[in-house]
Each structure stands twice: as C-alpha cells, then as structure tokens.
Amino acid sequence: MTPTDLLPCVELEPVGEARACVLWLHGLGADGHDFEPVAPLLGMQPEHGVRFVFPHAPKIPVTINGGMVMPAWYDITGMGPGSKGDEPGVRRSARQLADLIAREVERGIPTERIVLAGFSQGGVIALFQGLRHPERLAGIMALSTYMPVDGELDTERSDANAGIPILQAHGSLDPMVPYEAGIAARDRVQGLGHRVEWHEYPMGHQVCPEELDAIGVWLRGVLPPA
C-alpha cells in the first residue's frame, strides 16, 4: 500500500503523541471537512491522544440525484423497500476504510484503539466494515444511518468484534434516512447479539448538541487515556 492508494483525508492531530484514532466518514455530497469542526466539541483531552481522520469520498454518479457526480461512498437508486443497494460500491468503500485502518496500525495505533464512525452513507460503511473487520476495534459509531445491503453478514461478521461497543443515533424526524430504517439497522445488529447504545432525538438529518454530548461521553469511554 502506497500513499497514493489511500483516500485523501483531513487529519486533526492531538496535543502530544497520537495513541488512538477516530476514522469518521461523512455523508452523501459532503467531504472530509464536514465533521472537522465537531472534534473539538467532544471533550477529548490531551491524555486521550486521539487523532481524528476524516476521509474524502470519491466523486461518482448518484442515481437518486439524477446521475449527478458528487462525493459518495456508493450509488443510491432509491430509499424505498424495493430499492436495490449498491453492494459492490459498499464493499469497495469498506476496503478503502480497511486500508486506512492499516495505515493507522503502521503509524503505531493498535486496532483496539481505533473507532470507526460515520454519518448517513458514512455510517453504512462504518457498520459494514466494523462488523466484519478481522481485528478487534475500539467501537463503531453510526449516526443517522441504515443498512442498504446486508451482504453475508451472518457468515462474514468477525468473531474478534462480536462484543464491540456500538453507538447509534437517529433523528425521529429524519426526511432523508427514515427513522424506521435506523431502527431496522439497530434491530438487525442487536439480533446478531451485538450490544447497541441507541439514542434518538426530535431532529431531521443532522446532529444536535445533545447528540454531541452523548458522542463525547461514549468516545471517552471506549478510548480511555492510554
């Protein structure tokens, strides 16, 4: 793996040595700068040593938006029950996320100190890879997201991450990713025996201050000072 093979990223380094990492994927049409302003609001202290990495998704045509080319982790044909998910696209992005995990390991961060996080489309990829990653991770944070493809999750899921902490949050008024889709993703993950910390808020397709507070508490729990 060479640097040119990796997705370009925005990176926020901690004060002092990096001893943990949050890989945070944005939603459809956004970029790695989208959640960059959020990191300082999460209450992470220098002793946590957390590096935040915000990858930029590649630009591809998106069917649901009339084929417009935009940053996207996979194509979307629709959000209805009959819509076919772009499994090849999801798997491609999951492999790219796995490459970023490998880079953090090369930089001295053990996988058990790495959190996969994502909003909307980014949350899809965080869940997909996190549940399958062969090495133990610190946690998965999936915000305002869903599971458009299941793949072979029952057989592909990782024994190493069977007990991984998972945080999910969703807006009950979300017009983009319906609340019911978030509930379905939660129930699917719980049905496999995973523990999910679930939060819901009276909001749309966004994050809110109360949610950021909950994220900060959760992150400080799964990435304690090392």
N, C-alpha and C positions, 0 to 999 in steps of 0.2 A: 504494500500500500504506500503510495506516494502522496504528498500534499495535494497534488492536482486531482487525485481521485476523490478527495473529500469534498463534501458540501462546504461552500463558504459560510462562515459563521461570524456573528457578533459575540465577543467574549468579554466578560467582566471578571477581572481577577480580584481575589480577596487581598486584604492587607496582610502581608506575610505570605507564607508558603501555602499553596493550594493542597488541601488534604481531602477534599470531597468535590463533587461536581453535580450540577443540575443541568441536564440536557433538555431544553424547553422548546417545543415545536409550535409554531404559530398556526393560525387558521387560514382558510382559503382566501387568496387575494392579498394577504398581508406579507410581511417579511420578518427577518430576524430582529428588527428594531421594535417590533410591535410590543413585546413584553419587557424590553430592556428597562423602561422606567419603573417597572414593578419591583425589580430585585431589591432596591434599597428600602422598600416599604415592608419587607418581610421579617425584619428584626434579626437577621443573621449577624452575629458578632464576629470579630476577628478570630476568636478562638475556634469558631466553626470551620474556618478555612475553606469556604465554598466558592468554587469557580462556577459562574453561570455561563452556559454556552447556548446561544440562540441561532440555530441554523437557518439559512435561507432555502426555501423550497425551490426546485427548478420551475421554469415557466413552461406550461403545457396548455394545449387547448382544453377547455372545460365545457362539456356538452350542455350541462344545465344552464350555462351562461351564453348560449348561442355559439359555442365554439371559440369564444374569446380566449386569447392566450394570457395567462396570468400565473402568479406563483400558486402552485398546488401540489399536494403530496400524492394525489391520484385524481383520475377523472370522476366526475359525478354525472350520472344520467338522469337522476331524479331522487326524491326523498320518500316516495310512496312505497307501500308494501311490495309492489311488483317490480320495483327498480332493481336492476342487476348491478351489484357492486363491482368495482374495478379491482378484482383480486390481484392481477399482475402488477398494477400500479401500487397497491398497498404493499405487496411483497418487495417491490423494488425500493420503495422508501424505507421499509423496515431494514433491508440490507444496508442502506446508506446510514441509518441510525446505528446499526451494529458496528459499522466502520468507525463512527465517531466514538462509540464506547471503547473500541480497541485503541483508538488514539489516546484516550484518557488513561488507559492502562499503561500504554507506552510512556506517558508523561508522569507516571508514578501514582495514579489514583486507582486503588483496587475496586473491582466491580461492586463489592458490597458497600462502597461509599459513593455510588452513582445512583441518582434518581432520574428516571425518565418521566418527563412532564409534557403535556400538550393541551392545546385549546382547540376544540372543534375537530377539523381534519387532523391537526397535530396530535390530539388526544387519541384518535383512532390508531395512529402509528405507535404512540407510546404504549397503549394497551396491547396491540398486536405483537410488538417485539418484546415487551416486558414479560408477557405471559409465556413466551417461548424461549427467552434468552437462556443459553445453557449454563451460564454462571450466575451465582447469586447477586442480585441487585439490592439497593437500599430501599427502593419503593417505586411506585407508579402513581403519578398524579394525572388524572384525566378530567378535564374541565369542559362542560357543555358539549359532550361528545356522544358517540353512538358506536355501533358495530355494524358497518355496512356489509362486511364479509366475515364469515366465521372460519373459512378455510377448514382445516382439520384440527381445530383447537383441542378436541378431546384427546387426540393422539399426539399432537405436536407440543402441547404445553410442557413446560420444564419442571422436572422434579425439584431442581435447585431453587426455583421460585414459587414452590407450592404454598409457602406461608408468607409471601411478600406483602408488606403493607401497601394498601391501595386506597387512595383518596379520590373520590368522585364528587363533583359538584355540578349543579344544573339550575338554570332559571325556570321557574314554573310557567313563565310567560314567554318562553323562547319561541320566536316565529320561524327560526332558521333550522334548528335541530329540535324537533318537538320533545317536550318533557317526557312523553311516553317512550321515545327512543332512548333517552338517557336511562330511564327506569329499566327498560328491557336489557340494556347493556349491563347495568348493575346486577340484575337478576341472573343473567347468563353467567357472569363471573362468580357470583355467590353460589350458583348451582354447581360449580366445579369445586366448591369447598374453600374458595378464597375469602378472606376477611376484607370487607369494604367499609371504609368510613364514608358515609353518604351525607352530603349537605345540599339543601335546596333553598333557593331564595326567590322572592317575588320580583323577578327581573327578566329581561329579554336575553339576547345572545351577547353576553358581556360578562364582565366581572364586577364585583361591588366591594366596598370597603370591608364589610363583614366577612366576605369570602377570602379576601387577602389576609385578614387576621387569622382565619382558620388555616389557611395555607401555611402561614408563618409558624403557627403552633405545631402543625404536622411536620413541616420540614425540620424544625429544631428537634423534634422527637426522633425522626429517622436518621438524621445526620448530626448526632451529638458531637461536642468537641472531641477531637481525637488526640 
